[in-house]
Amino acid sequence: MKLMNISLILAVFITAASAQQGYTISFGPLPSVVAGSPVPLDSTQFVFVGPNISQLTISYPSVLAGTPSADRITFVVRKLDQVRPVVSSSVAIGPEGAYTYTYAIRNDLSARDGIQVWSLSLPASDAATSASHPSWNTTMDVASPSITLPPAGMVGLTPVLFASWHAPANGAAGPNSTVPGFQIVSHYRPGLTFVYARSAEDYAVPATLPAPVSSQLDVMRQRDWMNKRITGIGPRFPDDWTRDVIAADFRDGIARLILAGELDASSNFVIMLNTSLDAIISSQGAPLPLANVIAIAGSQLEKNIANAISLSLQ
C-alpha cells in the first residue's frame, strides 16, 4: 500500500510539473499530451499519446512542412489498437500429415473500431505451407527487414514470420461481427502463439508528413504498439520435438496467460491441464490420457488449447 501511494504521488508530481511544458511523462513509448494544454512552439517532440488513450496528437512546426511561419501544425489521429479480437480455431490433420488450421475472427462488442488487418505469428521460415481466405488478401511478412530468415526447421525464440490477412474495401470486421474462413496449412503441430489485430493498414496521416515527424511516429508502427495482441493457436512444433518438450512449452505459455489475465488459474480446465503437463514433463514424455481435460474446456481460449493439445500431445 505504501508503494502504491508513493507511485500515485510521484505520478501526480510528474504530471503537474510537466503540464507547464504542455505534455507529461508517459509509461508508453511516447510522452502524453495534457488535455487543454498546447504543445510549446519550440518543442522538438512531435508525436504524443492523447488527449485520450485512444488518440495520438501530432504537432510540428510549420517550417518542417515548408511554410515560413512560427505556428505549429497540430492534429489528432486515432490509434489502431482500438479493436477487441476474439479468435476461434480448429486444427485437423490430413492423410499426408499436414495440419489444416481454420480460424474465425470476432470483433467484440466493446471494440471502438473494425478489424482491417490481423496477423498470426509463426516461429519458423517453413511453419506455413500456405495461408488463405476467400476474400481477404493474404501476405507473409518477415518479422523484421533486418533479419535473415533461419533455415527450414529451425524454431526461433521470437516470431520469424507473420501470416497476415487484409480486409477488402468495406469488408472490415466491425464491432460484434465475425468473419470465418481463414486457413493455414502447415506440417507443424499446434501450440500457443500471438495474434495481432488493428483497424487500418497505417495511421491516417498526410502522405506529405515531414520525415522527422514520421520518424517519431515509427515507434507506434511497431507491431506491439500498432496492434491489439492476444494469444491464439498456430503452427508451433516441428515433427522432431518430443512430447515432454512440447508439454513444457504449453506449461510456460499457460503461466504467461494466467499472469496476463487471459486464463483463470482457478479454472478446473487450467488446474487439470497443468497437472497433466507436469506429469508428461516429469515422465519424459510418457503417454497420458487427456480426454478428461479436453472435455471440460470452457472459454473460447480453453477450447482452442484443448483442440491443440489433442493433436500435439495425444
C-alpha positions in Angstrom: 0.0 0.0 0.0 2.8 2.4 0.8 4.4 1.7 -2.6 1.1 2.4 -4.3 0.8 5.7 -2.5 4.3 6.8 -3.4 3.7 5.8 -7.0 0.5 7.9 -7.2 2.2 10.9 -5.5 5.1 10.6 -8.0 2.7 10.4 -11.0 0.8 13.5 -9.8 4.1 15.3 -9.2 5.4 14.5 -12.7 2.1 15.4 -14.4 1.9 18.8 -12.6 5.5 19.7 -13.3 5.3 18.7 -16.9 2.0 20.4 -17.6 3.8 23.7 -17.7 5.6 22.4 -20.8 2.4 21.2 -22.4 2.9 17.4 -22.1 3.6 14.9 -19.4 5.7 11.7 -19.0 4.1 8.5 -20.3 4.8 4.9 -19.4 4.3 4.0 -23.1 6.8 4.7 -25.9 5.8 8.4 -26.2 5.0 11.3 -23.9 1.3 12.1 -23.3 -0.2 15.4 -24.2 -2.1 17.1 -21.4 -5.8 17.8 -22.3 -6.3 21.5 -22.8 -2.6 22.4 -22.9 -0.9 23.4 -26.2 2.4 21.9 -27.3 5.1 24.5 -26.8 6.1 26.2 -30.0 9.7 25.2 -29.6 9.1 21.6 -28.7 11.2 19.0 -30.6 8.7 16.3 -29.7 6.2 15.9 -32.5 4.1 12.8 -31.6 2.2 12.3 -28.4 -0.3 9.9 -26.8 -3.6 11.7 -26.1 -5.5 13.7 -25.3 -7.3 10.4 -24.5 -5.8 6.9 -24.6 -7.4 6.1 -28.0 -5.7 9.0 -29.8 -2.3 10.3 -30.9 -1.6 14.0 -31.2 0.8 15.1 -34.0 2.2 18.6 -33.7 5.1 20.1 -35.5 6.5 23.5 -36.6 5.0 24.7 -39.9 8.5 25.3 -41.2 9.0 21.5 -41.4 6.2 21.4 -43.9 7.8 24.2 -45.9 5.6 27.1 -44.6 7.6 30.1 -43.2 5.6 30.5 -40.0 6.2 30.3 -36.3 3.0 28.3 -35.9 2.7 24.6 -35.4 0.5 22.2 -37.4 -1.4 20.1 -34.9 -4.0 17.4 -35.5 -5.3 14.2 -33.8 -5.5 10.7 -35.2 -7.0 7.5 -33.8 -4.7 4.8 -32.5 -5.1 1.5 -34.4 -5.4 -0.9 -31.4 -9.0 0.0 -30.5 -10.2 -3.4 -31.7 -11.1 -6.4 -29.5 -10.3 -9.6 -31.4 -11.5 -13.0 -30.3 -10.2 -15.8 -32.4 -11.7 -19.3 -32.5 -9.6 -22.0 -34.1 -9.8 -25.7 -35.1 -7.0 -27.9 -36.3 -7.3 -31.1 -38.3 -4.6 -33.4 -39.6 -4.9 -34.7 -43.2 -3.9 -38.1 -44.6 -0.4 -36.9 -45.6 0.4 -35.5 -42.2 -0.3 -31.8 -42.9 -2.3 -29.8 -40.4 -5.1 -27.5 -41.6 -5.7 -24.6 -39.2 -9.1 -22.9 -39.6 -9.9 -19.6 -37.9 -12.8 -17.3 -37.4 -12.1 -13.8 -36.0 -14.7 -12.0 -34.0 -14.5 -8.3 -33.0 -16.1 -8.0 -29.6 -19.0 -5.6 -29.0 -16.6 -3.5 -26.8 -14.4 -2.6 -29.8 -14.3 1.0 -30.9 -13.2 0.2 -34.5 -13.4 -2.6 -37.0 -10.6 -5.1 -37.7 -9.0 -4.3 -41.0 -5.8 -6.3 -40.6 -4.9 -9.3 -38.4 -1.8 -11.5 -38.2 -0.7 -14.8 -36.8 3.0 -15.1 -35.6 5.0 -18.0 -37.0 8.1 -19.4 -35.3 10.0 -20.7 -38.4 10.5 -19.9 -42.1 8.7 -23.1 -43.1 6.0 -23.0 -40.4 3.2 -22.4 -43.0 2.9 -24.1 -46.4 0.0 -21.7 -47.4 -2.4 -19.1 -45.9 -5.7 -18.2 -47.5 -9.2 -16.7 -47.2 -11.9 -16.4 -49.8 -12.0 -12.6 -49.9 -9.3 -11.2 -47.5 -5.9 -10.7 -49.1 -3.1 -12.7 -47.6 0.6 -11.8 -47.1 3.6 -13.4 -45.5 5.5 -10.7 -43.7 9.1 -11.0 -42.3 9.2 -10.1 -38.6 12.0 -7.6 -39.3 13.6 -6.5 -42.6 17.0 -6.6 -40.9 16.9 -10.3 -40.1 17.9 -13.2 -42.2 15.4 -16.0 -42.2 16.7 -19.1 -40.4 17.0 -22.4 -42.2 13.8 -24.5 -42.5 13.0 -26.5 -39.3 14.8 -24.0 -37.0 12.3 -22.7 -34.5 13.0 -19.1 -33.3 12.6 -17.9 -29.7 10.7 -14.9 -31.2 8.4 -14.8 -34.3 10.1 -15.1 -37.7 7.2 -14.6 -40.0 3.6 -13.3 -39.8 0.7 -14.7 -41.8 -1.4 -11.6 -42.3 -4.9 -11.1 -43.7 -6.1 -7.7 -45.1 -9.8 -6.9 -45.4 -11.3 -5.9 -48.8 -12.9 -2.5 -49.2 -15.8 -2.1 -46.8 -15.1 -5.6 -45.5 -13.6 -4.9 -42.1 -14.9 -6.9 -39.1 -16.9 -4.3 -37.2 -17.8 -4.4 -33.5 -19.9 -7.5 -32.7 -19.2 -9.2 -36.0 -17.4 -12.4 -37.0 -15.5 -13.3 -40.2 -14.9 -17.0 -40.7 -12.9 -18.9 -43.3 -9.2 -18.1 -42.6 -6.9 -21.0 -43.2 -3.2 -22.0 -42.8 -1.8 -25.4 -43.9 1.4 -26.5 -42.1 3.4 -29.5 -41.2 4.0 -28.0 -37.7 1.9 -29.2 -34.8 -0.3 -26.7 -33.0 0.8 -24.6 -30.0 0.4 -21.2 -28.4 1.3 -18.2 -30.5 0.4 -14.5 -30.7 -2.5 -12.9 -32.7 -2.3 -9.2 -33.7 -5.2 -7.1 -35.0 -5.7 -3.4 -35.9 -8.2 -1.1 -37.5 -6.2 0.1 -40.6 -3.1 -0.5 -42.6 -1.5 2.7 -41.2 -2.3 5.8 -39.3 -4.5 8.4 -41.1 -1.7 11.0 -41.6 -0.9 13.0 -44.7 1.4 11.5 -47.3 3.4 14.7 -47.0 4.1 14.2 -43.3 7.7 15.6 -42.8 10.3 12.9 -42.3 11.3 13.9 -38.8 7.7 13.6 -37.7 7.2 10.3 -39.4 10.3 9.0 -37.8 8.9 9.8 -34.3 5.6 8.1 -35.3 7.5 4.9 -36.3 7.7 3.7 -32.7 3.9 3.4 -32.8 4.2 1.4 -36.0 6.0 -1.4 -34.2 3.7 -4.4 -34.1 3.2 -4.5 -30.3 2.2 -0.8 -30.2 0.2 -0.6 -33.5 -2.0 -3.7 -32.8 -4.1 -5.3 -30.1 -2.3 -8.5 -29.2 -3.9 -11.7 -27.8 -2.9 -15.3 -27.6 -4.1 -17.9 -30.1 -3.2 -21.3 -31.6 -1.0 -21.7 -34.6 1.8 -23.8 -36.1 4.4 -24.3 -33.4 6.1 -27.7 -33.2 8.1 -29.5 -35.9 7.9 -33.3 -36.0 11.2 -33.9 -34.1 10.0 -32.1 -30.9 9.4 -34.6 -28.2 6.2 -34.8 -26.0 8.0 -33.6 -22.9 9.4 -30.5 -24.7 6.0 -29.7 -26.2 4.4 -30.1 -22.7 6.9 -27.7 -21.2 6.2 -25.2 -23.9 2.5 -25.3 -23.2 3.2 -25.1 -19.4 5.2 -21.9 -19.9 2.6 -20.4 -22.2 -0.2 -21.1 -19.8 1.7 -19.5 -17.0 2.1 -16.4 -19.1 -1.6 -16.4 -19.9 -2.5 -16.6 -16.2 -0.2 -13.6 -15.5 -1.8 -11.7 -18.4 -5.3 -12.4 -17.1 -6.3 -14.3 -20.3 -6.7 -17.6 -18.3 -8.2 -18.1 -14.9 -5.8 -20.1 -12.6 -8.8 -21.4 -10.6 -10.5 -22.9 -13.7 -10.8 -26.7 -13.5 -9.5 -27.0 -17.0 -6.4 -25.0 -16.2 -5.8 -26.9 -12.9 -6.2 -30.3 -14.6 -4.2 -29.4 -17.7 -1.2 -28.1 -15.6 -1.3 -31.3 -13.5 -1.2 -33.4 -16.7 1.5 -31.3 -18.3 3.7 -31.7 -15.2 3.2 -35.4 -15.3 4.2 -35.6 -19.0 7.3 -33.4 -18.3 8.4 -35.5 -15.2 7.9 -38.8 -17.1 10.0 -37.5 -20.0 7.1 -37.7 -22.4 5.2 -40.8 -21.4 1.8 -41.1 -23.0 -1.0 -39.8 -20.8 -4.8 -39.7 -21.5 -6.0 -36.2 -21.8 -9.6 -36.8 -22.8 -10.9 -35.8 -19.4 -9.0 -32.5 -19.5 -10.2 -31.7 -23.1 -13.8 -32.4 -22.2 -14.0 -29.6 -19.6 -12.7 -26.7 -21.6 -15.0 -23.7 -21.1 -13.9 -20.4 -22.6 -13.0 -19.9 -26.2 -9.3 -19.8 -25.4 -9.6 -23.0 -23.3 -11.4 -24.8 -26.2 -8.6 -23.6 -28.6 -6.0 -25.0 -26.3 -7.9 -28.3 -25.8 -8.0 -28.8 -29.6 -4.3 -28.1 -29.9 -3.2 -30.5 -27.2 -5.4 -33.2 -28.6 -3.2 -33.2 -31.7 0.2 -32.2 -30.2 0.2 -34.3 -27.0 -2.2 -37.2 -27.6 
